[in-house]
C-alpha cells in the first residue's frame, strides 16, 4: 500500500500504514512523533468550520490539561482541510472501559479509592469544559484514556466531536447517551446535548467503573433491553432485577450514592453530579481499601459434575493445557509470581519464579515460559523444566497498538521479527526459529491454537483489515463480510476448535455496537456467520468455536459470568475464574 501525503502548516508529510494507530468509522489516526494526526474518511464543511473555530477562538489554549485537542489543521495537496494534528496519548494508555471489568481491576490491583480519585479529576475537567461553554456530548468509555501505571491521569480525546456553541456533536454511544435523546435520528442537525447529558454519561461511567455493571444492567424478565429499562426507570437497584454475580455488590456503595443512582436512573432527575459524593466515599474507604470483587475462598461441596483443581489467594494469570492433560498455571499474589503444575488429581509441584508487577503477559510452550513486561517489545524465555527457572534467551517482537505481538501453542512460540512471522521451538536444548509468513510493520496481530500448528490473525492496512489463517505450513486468506458504510471494527479476536476457527469482530455503527462471529475451516473458507449483541463478545469462552455457548447445565460453584476462560482438555473442559480452576466433564456425559 502506497504512502499518503498530507500538509501540516504548509509542510508536506508522508504517512505510512505502519504509523496507523487507530481506524474508526469517522477517520484514521496516525502517530507522528509525540503527536497524532486524524484524517477524516469523508471531510465535510462542518468539520472544517468547527476545527477553524476551535483554533481561531483561542479555546484550545484555555482547555484543561490532558484534553488532547486539535493544534493544527491537516490539508491535502489542493489545500482542502481533511483532518488535524493533536497531542498523542502516552504509550500503553488504555480506555477507561477496562475499569468496568472487575477481573481486570483485581489483576491490576486497582482499588476503589484509585477509581474515586480518578473520577474526582474527571469531575474537575468536565466542570471546566462546561464553564468554557463546551459540552462533550459523546462522553463514553472509549474517549477517556488512562496511562499504563498508577496514579491515573485521565486523557480526553475526540475533542473534534465536542459540542461547541452552534457546532453540534453528531454522534453518541447508546450505553451512555441520555435516554431523552434516544428518538433523535440525526444528532448532527443541531446542538442537542447539554451539561446535564454529560453528567448523565459521567455517572454511567462511574457506576460501571465502581461496580462493573451498567446502571440499567442485570436481567429483568419484562424489560429486556437497555432502552426499555431506561423508559421504565428500572435500575440495577430495583428488586425485580437479577444482579450480575460477578459485579461488585451495589450495597458496597454509600447510601447517598445509591440514593443519587435512584434519583437519576429511576426518577429521571438530571442534576450536576455532586462531587462531594466522591470525596465522602473516599473518606469512608480511608484505611481499608477493598479489592474490587474480591472473594474469599470457600469450601466447595464435592460433586460428580465438577472438580475443584486449584484455589489461589491471588490471581491466575495464564493457564496452558498440555496434550497429556497436565496443566501449567502462572499465578501471582501481590508481586510474587510462581508456576503451578497440576493434573486432575491436584497440584503436582510449584516453582517460585520472580517478582513481577501487574500487567506482565505470559505464554507457555514445551517447558519454556515467555515473559513480556508491560509496554515492552522484549520476550524473556525461561527454561522452567527444573527446580529453578533458567534464562534461555531474550527476544523482541513487533508492537500492535503499543502491545507486544506473540502467541504460543503447546509446542511453539510465534512472534514477529522484521517483516516475518516466526515460529520457534526448543530442539536438542536450543531455541530454533523459522519464518512462516510475512508481517506488516506494526500492523499485524495474531492468535495461536492451543495445540497443533494453527495461527489466525489480521493485517491492518489503513482502514482495511485483511484476515489470514496459517495451518500446517499453508497460508490462507479469510474473506470476512465487508463492513457497511460508516461501520468500523472496535475489537477483533480469534478462537480455535478442533475443526474450526472463529473470527470475532465487535463492530461500531453510529454508537451502536454489535458482535459478528464467522466460523472458518482450516483452509480459511467460511462455514457459518452469526451476529450477537456486543455484550456477548467473549471469544475466550468459546474454545471449541461452537455457537451458541456450551450448554453448562450442571450445578456449579460459580456463576457463568465469573468464568474468565474455558480451556479444552482431553477429558473435558477447564473453567478458569479469577482465582480458581475447575474441571468439567464432557457435556452430556
C-alpha positions as CSV (number, residue, x, y, z in Angstrom):
1,X,0.0,0.0,0.0
2,X,1.5,3.4,-1.0
3,X,2.1,6.2,1.5
4,X,-0.2,9.1,1.9
5,X,1.0,12.7,1.7
6,X,-0.7,15.4,3.7
7,X,0.3,19.0,4.6
8,X,0.7,20.4,8.1
9,X,1.3,24.1,8.4
10,X,2.1,24.1,4.6
11,X,4.8,21.4,5.0
12,X,4.4,18.0,3.3
13,X,4.3,14.9,5.5
14,X,4.3,11.3,4.2
15,X,2.2,8.9,6.3
16,X,2.8,5.1,6.1
17,X,0.5,2.2,7.1
18,X,3.0,1.4,9.9
19,X,2.1,4.8,11.5
20,X,-1.6,4.0,11.8
21,X,-2.8,3.9,15.4
22,X,-6.5,3.6,15.0
23,X,-9.0,3.1,12.2
24,X,-12.5,4.2,13.2
25,X,-15.8,4.9,11.4
26,X,-15.1,8.6,11.0
27,X,-11.4,8.5,10.2
28,X,-7.8,7.3,10.6
29,X,-5.4,8.3,13.3
30,X,-1.6,8.2,12.7
31,X,1.3,8.6,15.0
32,X,3.7,11.3,14.1
33,X,6.4,11.6,16.8
34,X,4.8,12.8,20.0
35,X,1.7,13.9,18.1
36,X,-1.2,12.2,16.3
37,X,-2.9,13.1,13.1
38,X,-6.5,12.3,12.4
39,X,-7.7,12.2,8.8
40,X,-11.5,12.0,8.1
41,X,-12.7,9.4,5.6
42,X,-15.1,11.9,4.2
43,X,-14.2,15.5,5.2
44,X,-17.3,17.7,5.5
45,X,-17.6,21.5,5.6
46,X,-18.8,21.2,9.2
47,X,-15.5,19.6,10.2
48,X,-13.6,22.5,8.8
49,X,-15.8,25.1,10.3
50,X,-15.6,23.6,13.8
51,X,-11.9,23.0,13.7
52,X,-11.3,26.5,12.4
53,X,-13.4,27.9,15.2
54,X,-11.6,25.9,17.9
55,X,-8.2,27.2,16.7
56,X,-9.2,30.8,15.9
57,X,-11.3,31.4,19.0
58,X,-8.4,30.7,21.3
59,X,-10.4,27.9,23.1
60,X,-7.7,25.4,22.7
61,X,-5.3,27.4,24.8
62,X,-7.8,27.6,27.7
63,X,-8.7,23.9,27.8
64,X,-7.8,21.9,31.0
65,X,-4.6,19.9,30.9
66,X,-4.8,16.4,29.3
67,X,-7.6,17.4,27.0
68,X,-5.9,16.4,23.7
69,X,-7.4,19.0,21.4
70,X,-6.6,19.9,17.7
71,X,-3.5,22.1,17.5
72,X,-3.0,22.3,13.7
73,X,-5.0,21.6,10.6
74,X,-4.1,18.9,8.0
75,X,-4.8,19.6,4.3
76,X,-4.5,17.7,1.1
77,X,-2.4,18.9,-1.9
78,X,-5.4,21.0,-3.1
79,X,-5.5,22.8,0.3
80,X,-8.7,21.2,1.4
81,X,-8.9,20.6,5.2
82,X,-9.0,16.8,5.7
83,X,-8.1,16.5,9.4
84,X,-6.0,17.8,12.2
85,X,-2.9,17.3,14.4
86,X,-3.2,16.8,18.2
87,X,-1.0,15.7,21.1
88,X,-0.5,11.9,21.3
89,X,-1.6,9.6,24.1
90,X,1.2,8.2,26.3
91,X,2.4,4.8,25.1
92,X,0.5,1.9,26.7
93,X,-2.6,4.0,27.5
94,X,-5.9,2.1,27.8
95,X,-9.5,3.2,27.6
96,X,-11.4,3.7,30.8
97,X,-13.7,1.0,29.6
98,X,-11.3,-1.6,31.2
99,X,-12.2,-0.4,34.7
100,X,-15.7,-1.9,34.2
101,X,-14.0,-5.4,34.1
102,X,-13.8,-6.5,37.7
103,X,-11.2,-9.2,36.8
104,X,-9.0,-6.5,35.2
105,X,-9.2,-4.3,38.3
106,X,-8.3,-7.2,40.5
107,X,-5.4,-8.3,38.3
108,X,-4.0,-4.8,38.1
109,X,-4.5,-4.1,41.8
110,X,-6.8,-1.0,41.1
111,X,-8.5,-0.1,44.3
112,X,-11.9,1.6,44.7
113,X,-10.0,4.6,46.2
114,X,-8.0,4.9,43.0
115,X,-11.2,4.9,40.9
116,X,-12.7,7.6,43.1
117,X,-9.6,9.7,42.8
118,X,-9.7,9.4,39.1
119,X,-13.3,10.4,38.9
120,X,-12.7,13.5,41.1
121,X,-10.1,14.6,38.4
122,X,-12.6,13.9,35.7
123,X,-15.3,15.9,37.5
124,X,-12.9,18.9,37.7
125,X,-12.1,18.6,34.0
126,X,-15.8,18.2,32.9
127,X,-16.8,21.2,35.1
128,X,-14.1,23.3,33.5
129,X,-15.2,22.3,30.0
130,X,-18.8,23.4,30.8
131,X,-17.5,26.7,32.2
132,X,-15.8,27.3,28.8
133,X,-19.1,26.6,27.0
134,X,-18.1,23.2,25.7
135,X,-20.2,20.0,26.0
136,X,-18.6,16.7,25.4
137,X,-21.8,15.1,24.1
138,X,-20.4,11.7,23.2
139,X,-18.9,11.1,26.5
140,X,-18.2,7.3,26.6
141,X,-15.8,4.7,27.9
142,X,-13.6,4.8,24.7
143,X,-12.8,8.5,24.6
144,X,-11.2,8.8,28.1
145,X,-7.9,7.1,28.4
146,X,-5.6,6.2,31.3
147,X,-1.8,5.8,31.4
148,X,-0.4,2.3,31.9
149,X,0.6,3.0,35.6
150,X,-1.0,4.5,38.6
151,X,-1.7,7.1,39.8
152,X,-4.1,7.6,36.9
153,X,-4.4,10.8,34.9
154,X,-7.4,10.9,32.6
155,X,-6.7,11.9,29.0
156,X,-9.6,13.2,26.9
157,X,-9.7,12.5,23.2
158,X,-12.2,13.0,20.3
159,X,-12.3,16.7,21.1
160,X,-13.3,17.4,17.5
161,X,-16.7,15.8,18.2
162,X,-17.5,18.0,21.2
163,X,-20.5,20.3,21.0
164,X,-19.1,23.8,20.8
165,X,-21.6,26.6,20.6
166,X,-23.6,26.2,17.4
167,X,-21.4,23.3,16.2
168,X,-23.2,20.1,17.2
169,X,-21.9,16.8,18.5
170,X,-23.0,14.4,15.7
171,X,-22.7,11.1,17.4
172,X,-23.3,9.3,20.7
173,X,-22.9,5.8,22.1
174,X,-26.2,4.2,23.2
175,X,-24.8,2.9,26.5
176,X,-24.0,6.5,27.6
177,X,-26.4,8.8,25.9
178,X,-29.3,10.3,27.9
179,X,-32.5,8.3,27.2
180,X,-34.2,11.6,26.5
181,X,-32.2,11.8,23.2
182,X,-33.0,8.2,22.1
183,X,-35.5,9.2,19.5
184,X,-33.3,11.6,17.6
185,X,-32.3,10.2,14.2
186,X,-29.6,12.7,13.4
187,X,-27.8,14.3,16.3
188,X,-25.8,16.5,13.9
189,X,-28.8,18.6,13.0
190,X,-28.4,21.0,15.9
191,X,-27.0,21.2,19.4
192,X,-29.0,18.6,21.3
193,X,-26.5,17.9,24.2
194,X,-26.2,19.9,27.4
195,X,-24.2,19.7,30.7
196,X,-27.0,17.6,32.1
197,X,-26.5,14.9,29.4
198,X,-22.7,15.0,30.1
199,X,-23.4,14.4,33.9
200,X,-25.7,11.5,33.0
201,X,-22.8,9.9,31.0
202,X,-20.3,10.7,33.7
203,X,-22.5,8.9,36.3
204,X,-22.9,5.8,33.9
205,X,-19.1,5.7,33.6
206,X,-18.7,5.9,37.4
207,X,-21.2,3.2,38.2
208,X,-19.6,0.9,35.6
209,X,-16.1,1.6,36.9
210,X,-17.1,1.0,40.6
211,X,-19.5,-1.9,40.2
212,X,-18.7,-3.5,36.8
213,X,-22.3,-3.2,35.6
214,X,-24.3,-0.5,33.8
215,X,-27.0,1.3,35.9
216,X,-29.5,-0.5,33.7
217,X,-27.6,-3.8,33.7
218,X,-28.6,-7.1,35.1
219,X,-31.7,-9.0,33.9
220,X,-35.3,-8.0,34.1
221,X,-37.9,-10.5,32.9
222,X,-40.2,-8.0,31.2
223,X,-37.9,-5.1,30.1
224,X,-35.1,-6.9,28.3
225,X,-33.2,-4.1,26.6
226,X,-31.4,-1.0,27.9
227,X,-33.8,1.3,26.2
228,X,-36.8,-0.5,27.7
229,X,-35.3,-0.4,31.1
230,X,-34.5,3.3,30.8
231,X,-38.0,4.1,29.6
232,X,-39.5,2.2,32.6
233,X,-37.0,3.6,35.1
234,X,-35.8,0.2,36.3
235,X,-32.2,0.4,37.5
236,X,-29.9,-2.3,39.0
237,X,-31.3,-1.4,42.4
238,X,-34.8,-2.4,41.5
239,X,-35.9,-5.5,43.4
240,X,-37.1,-7.2,40.2
241,X,-33.7,-7.1,38.6
242,X,-31.3,-10.1,38.8
243,X,-28.0,-8.6,39.7
244,X,-24.9,-9.9,37.9
245,X,-23.0,-12.4,40.0
246,X,-19.6,-11.0,39.0
247,X,-20.4,-7.4,39.7
248,X,-19.3,-5.7,42.9
249,X,-22.4,-5.7,45.2
250,X,-24.3,-2.4,44.9
251,X,-24.6,-2.5,48.7
252,X,-20.9,-1.5,48.8
253,X,-21.9,2.0,47.7
254,X,-22.6,4.5,50.4
255,X,-26.3,5.2,51.0
256,X,-26.0,8.8,49.5
257,X,-24.5,7.4,46.3
258,X,-27.2,4.7,46.0
259,X,-29.9,7.4,46.5
260,X,-28.4,9.5,43.7
261,X,-28.4,6.5,41.5
262,X,-32.1,6.1,42.1
263,X,-32.8,9.8,41.5
264,X,-31.0,9.7,38.1
265,X,-31.8,6.3,36.7
266,X,-35.3,5.6,38.2
267,X,-36.7,9.1,38.8
268,X,-35.2,10.8,35.8
269,X,-33.5,13.7,37.6
270,X,-30.5,15.3,35.9
271,X,-28.6,17.5,38.4
272,X,-24.9,18.1,38.1
273,X,-23.1,15.2,39.7
274,X,-22.3,16.2,43.4
275,X,-18.6,15.9,43.7
276,X,-19.0,15.6,47.5
277,X,-20.3,12.0,46.9
278,X,-16.9,11.0,45.6
279,X,-15.0,12.8,48.4
280,X,-17.2,11.3,51.1
281,X,-16.9,7.7,49.7
282,X,-13.1,8.1,49.6
283,X,-13.1,9.2,53.2
284,X,-15.2,6.2,54.1
285,X,-12.7,3.9,52.5
286,X,-9.7,5.5,54.1
287,X,-7.6,2.9,55.8
288,X,-9.5,-0.1,54.4
289,X,-9.4,-0.1,50.6
290,X,-11.0,-3.3,49.4
291,X,-10.0,-5.2,46.3
292,X,-12.8,-4.9,43.8
293,X,-14.9,-8.0,43.6
294,X,-12.6,-10.0,45.9
295,X,-14.0,-13.3,47.0
296,X,-12.8,-15.3,50.0
297,X,-12.1,-19.0,49.3
298,X,-15.0,-21.1,50.4
299,X,-15.4,-24.8,50.9
300,X,-16.7,-26.5,47.8
301,X,-19.0,-29.4,48.1
302,X,-17.7,-32.4,46.1
303,X,-19.9,-33.2,43.0
304,X,-19.7,-35.6,40.1
305,X,-20.4,-32.6,37.9
306,X,-17.1,-30.8,38.5
307,X,-13.8,-30.9,40.4
308,X,-12.0,-28.1,42.0
309,X,-8.4,-28.3,40.9
310,X,-6.8,-25.2,42.3
311,X,-7.5,-22.2,44.5
312,X,-5.0,-19.4,44.9
313,X,-5.1,-16.3,47.2
314,X,-4.0,-14.0,44.3
315,X,-4.8,-14.2,40.6
316,X,-4.4,-16.8,37.9
317,X,-2.6,-15.1,35.1
318,X,-2.2,-17.8,32.5
319,X,-3.2,-21.4,32.0
320,X,-1.8,-23.9,29.5
321,X,-3.3,-27.4,28.9
322,X,-0.8,-29.9,27.6
323,X,-1.6,-32.7,25.2
324,X,-1.4,-35.3,28.0
325,X,-3.9,-33.4,30.1
326,X,-1.5,-31.9,32.6
327,X,-1.9,-28.2,33.3
328,X,0.6,-25.4,33.9
329,X,-0.7,-22.2,35.6
330,X,1.1,-18.9,36.1
331,X,-0.2,-17.4,39.4
332,X,0.5,-14.1,41.1
333,X,0.0,-13.0,44.7
334,X,0.9,-9.3,45.1
335,X,4.1,-9.3,43.1
336,X,5.2,-12.9,43.7
337,X,4.9,-14.9,40.5
338,X,5.1,-18.7,40.5
339,X,4.5,-21.7,38.2
340,X,2.0,-24.3,39.4
341,X,1.9,-27.7,37.7
342,X,-1.2,-29.8,38.3
343,X,-3.4,-32.6,36.9
344,X,-6.9,-33.6,37.5
345,X,-5.8,-35.2,40.8
346,X,-4.5,-31.9,42.2
347,X,-1.2,-29.9,42.4
348,X,1.9,-31.8,41.4
349,X,4.5,-29.1,42.3
350,X,5.1,-25.3,42.5
351,X,8.1,-23.3,41.3
352,X,8.8,-19.8,42.5
353,X,9.7,-17.6,39.5
354,X,10.3,-13.9,40.2
355,X,8.8,-10.6,41.4
356,X,6.6,-9.2,38.7
357,X,4.2,-6.3,38.7
358,X,0.6,-6.4,37.4
359,X,0.4,-6.1,33.6
360,X,3.1,-8.7,32.7
361,X,1.9,-11.1,29.9
362,X,2.9,-14.7,29.7
363,X,2.9,-17.7,27.3
364,X,3.9,-21.3,27.9
365,X,5.2,-23.8,25.3
366,X,7.1,-27.1,25.8
367,X,9.0,-26.4,29.1
368,X,9.5,-22.7,28.4
369,X,7.8,-19.7,30.0
370,X,7.7,-16.5,27.9
371,X,7.5,-13.3,29.9
372,X,6.6,-9.9,28.4
373,X,6.9,-6.8,30.7
374,X,4.2,-4.1,30.3
375,X,4.7,-1.8,27.3
376,X,7.8,-3.7,26.2
377,X,8.8,-5.5,23.0
378,X,11.0,-7.9,24.9
379,X,10.2,-11.6,25.3
380,X,12.2,-13.3,28.1
381,X,12.4,-17.1,27.6
382,X,12.9,-19.1,30.8
383,X,13.5,-22.8,31.0
384,X,11.2,-23.9,33.7
385,X,11.8,-27.7,33.4
386,X,13.9,-27.7,36.6
387,X,13.5,-26.6,40.2
388,X,14.8,-23.1,39.4
389,X,14.0,-21.1,36.2
390,X,16.9,-20.6,33.9
391,X,17.2,-17.8,31.4
392,X,17.4,-19.2,27.8
393,X,17.1,-16.2,25.6
394,X,15.9,-12.6,25.2
395,X,13.9,-11.9,22.0
396,X,12.0,-8.9,20.6
397,X,8.7,-8.8,18.7
398,X,6.7,-6.1,17.0
399,X,4.1,-3.9,18.7
400,X,0.5,-3.5,17.7
401,X,-1.3,-0.6,19.5
402,X,1.7,-0.5,21.9
403,X,1.2,-4.2,22.8
404,X,3.8,-6.9,22.0
405,X,2.6,-9.4,19.4
406,X,3.2,-13.0,20.4
407,X,1.3,-16.2,21.0
408,X,2.1,-19.8,21.8
409,X,0.8,-23.3,21.3
410,X,1.9,-26.2,23.5
411,X,4.8,-26.8,21.1
412,X,5.8,-23.4,19.6
413,X,6.2,-19.7,20.1
414,X,5.1,-17.2,17.4
415,X,6.5,-13.7,17.2
416,X,7.3,-11.1,14.6
417,X,10.9,-10.3,13.5
418,X,11.2,-7.6,10.9
419,X,8.7,-8.4,8.2
420,X,8.3,-12.1,9.1
421,X,6.1,-14.1,11.4
422,X,8.4,-16.5,13.2
423,X,7.7,-20.0,14.6
424,X,10.2,-21.1,17.3
425,X,10.6,-24.3,19.4
426,X,13.3,-26.0,21.5
427,X,15.3,-28.6,19.7
428,X,18.1,-30.5,21.4
429,X,18.2,-27.9,24.1
430,X,18.4,-24.9,21.7
431,X,15.7,-22.5,20.7
432,X,15.4,-22.6,16.9
433,X,13.1,-20.4,14.7
434,X,11.8,-20.4,11.1
435,X,10.0,-17.7,9.1
436,X,6.5,-18.9,8.2
437,X,4.7,-15.9,6.8
438,X,5.1,-12.2,6.1
439,X,4.1,-9.5,8.6
440,X,3.2,-5.8,8.2
441,X,5.3,-3.4,10.3
442,X,3.3,-2.6,13.5
443,X,0.1,-3.6,11.8
444,X,-0.1,-7.4,12.2
445,X,-1.8,-9.2,15.1
446,X,-2.4,-13.0,15.6
447,X,-3.6,-15.7,18.0
448,X,-2.3,-19.4,18.2
449,X,-4.4,-22.5,18.6
450,X,-3.6,-24.3,21.9
451,X,-2.4,-27.4,20.1
452,X,-1.2,-28.1,16.6
453,X,0.2,-25.6,14.2
454,X,-2.6,-23.1,13.5
455,X,-2.4,-19.3,13.6
456,X,-5.2,-16.8,12.9
457,X,-5.0,-13.1,12.7
458,X,-5.1,-10.0,10.5
459,X,-3.0,-7.3,8.9
460,X,-4.3,-3.8,9.1
461,X,-3.6,-1.6,6.1
462,X,-5.0,1.9,6.6
463,X,-8.8,1.4,7.1
464,X,-8.8,-2.2,5.8
465,X,-8.3,-5.4,7.9
466,X,-7.0,-8.4,5.9
467,X,-7.7,-11.7,7.8
468,X,-5.5,-14.7,7.4
469,X,-5.1,-18.3,8.6
470,X,-1.9,-20.4,8.8
471,X,-2.4,-24.1,9.2
472,X,0.2,-26.9,8.9
473,X,2.5,-24.8,6.8
474,X,-0.1,-23.4,4.4
475,X,-1.4,-19.8,4.3
476,X,-5.0,-18.9,3.5
477,X,-6.8,-15.6,3.2
478,X,-10.1,-15.4,5.1
479,X,-12.7,-13.2,3.4
480,X,-14.9,-11.9,6.2
481,X,-18.0,-10.0,5.1
482,X,-17.4,-6.3,4.1
483,X,-18.4,-3.6,6.6
484,X,-21.3,-1.4,5.7
485,X,-20.6,2.3,5.1
486,X,-19.9,4.1,8.3
487,X,-19.1,0.9,10.3
488,X,-15.7,0.3,12.0
489,X,-14.1,-2.6,13.8
490,X,-13.7,-1.9,17.5
491,X,-12.2,-5.2,18.6
492,X,-11.1,-8.5,16.9
493,X,-10.2,-11.9,18.4
494,X,-9.8,-15.4,17.2
495,X,-10.8,-18.7,19.0
496,X,-9.9,-22.2,17.9
497,X,-11.7,-25.5,17.8
498,X,-10.7,-29.0,16.7
499,X,-12.0,-28.5,13.2
500,X,-13.0,-24.8,13.0
501,X,-11.6,-21.3,13.7
502,X,-13.9,-18.5,15.0
503,X,-13.1,-14.9,13.9
504,X,-14.8,-12.4,16.1
505,X,-15.4,-8.7,15.3
506,X,-17.1,-6.1,17.5
507,X,-18.5,-3.5,15.1
508,X,-19.5,0.1,15.8
509,X,-22.1,1.9,13.7
510,X,-23.1,5.4,14.9
511,X,-22.5,4.4,18.6
512,X,-24.4,1.1,18.4
513,X,-22.3,-2.0,18.9
514,X,-22.8,-5.5,17.6
515,X,-20.6,-8.6,17.5
516,X,-20.2,-10.8,14.5
517,X,-18.9,-14.3,14.6
518,X,-17.6,-16.1,11.5
519,X,-16.6,-19.7,11.6
520,X,-14.0,-20.9,9.0
521,X,-12.5,-24.3,8.3
522,X,-8.7,-24.8,8.4
523,X,-8.4,-23.7,4.8
524,X,-10.0,-20.3,5.6
525,X,-13.4,-21.0,4.0
526,X,-16.3,-19.5,5.9
527,X,-18.8,-22.1,7.1
528,X,-21.1,-20.1,9.3
529,X,-21.9,-16.5,10.3
530,X,-23.8,-15.2,13.4
531,X,-24.5,-11.8,14.9
532,X,-24.9,-11.3,18.6
533,X,-25.1,-8.4,21.0
534,X,-21.9,-6.7,21.8
535,X,-22.1,-7.6,25.5
536,X,-21.8,-11.3,24.4
537,X,-18.4,-10.7,22.8
538,X,-16.4,-13.2,24.8
539,X,-14.2,-15.2,22.5
540,X,-12.2,-16.7,25.4
541,X,-15.4,-18.6,26.4
542,X,-15.6,-20.4,23.1
543,X,-12.5,-22.6,22.8
544,X,-14.4,-25.1,20.6
545,X,-15.6,-22.5,18.1
546,X,-19.1,-23.7,18.9
547,X,-22.0,-21.2,18.8
548,X,-24.1,-20.8,21.0
549,X,-22.1,-21.1,24.1
550,X,-21.5,-24.6,25.6
551,X,-24.6,-25.7,27.5
552,X,-23.4,-25.8,31.1
553,X,-26.5,-27.2,32.9
554,X,-24.9,-28.9,35.9
555,X,-25.0,-27.0,39.2
556,X,-21.6,-25.3,39.6
557,X,-20.0,-23.4,42.5
558,X,-19.7,-20.2,40.5
559,X,-21.8,-18.2,38.1
560,X,-21.1,-18.5,34.4
561,X,-20.3,-14.8,34.4
562,X,-17.3,-15.5,36.7
563,X,-15.5,-17.6,34.0
564,X,-12.5,-15.7,32.6
565,X,-11.5,-18.5,30.2
566,X,-12.6,-22.0,29.1
567,X,-9.8,-24.4,28.0
568,X,-10.2,-27.6,26.0
569,X,-9.0,-30.6,27.9
570,X,-8.6,-34.2,26.6
571,X,-11.2,-35.4,29.1
572,X,-13.5,-32.3,29.3
573,X,-13.2,-28.6,30.0
574,X,-11.1,-26.5,32.3
575,X,-13.0,-23.5,33.7
576,X,-10.8,-20.6,34.8
577,X,-12.1,-17.9,37.2
578,X,-10.0,-15.2,38.7
579,X,-8.6,-17.4,41.4
580,X,-9.8,-21.0,40.8
581,X,-9.6,-23.8,38.2
582,X,-12.4,-26.3,37.8
583,X,-12.6,-29.4,35.7
584,X,-15.9,-30.0,34.0
585,X,-16.5,-33.5,32.4
586,X,-17.7,-33.7,28.8
587,X,-21.1,-32.1,28.4
588,X,-23.9,-34.6,28.3
589,X,-21.7,-37.2,29.8
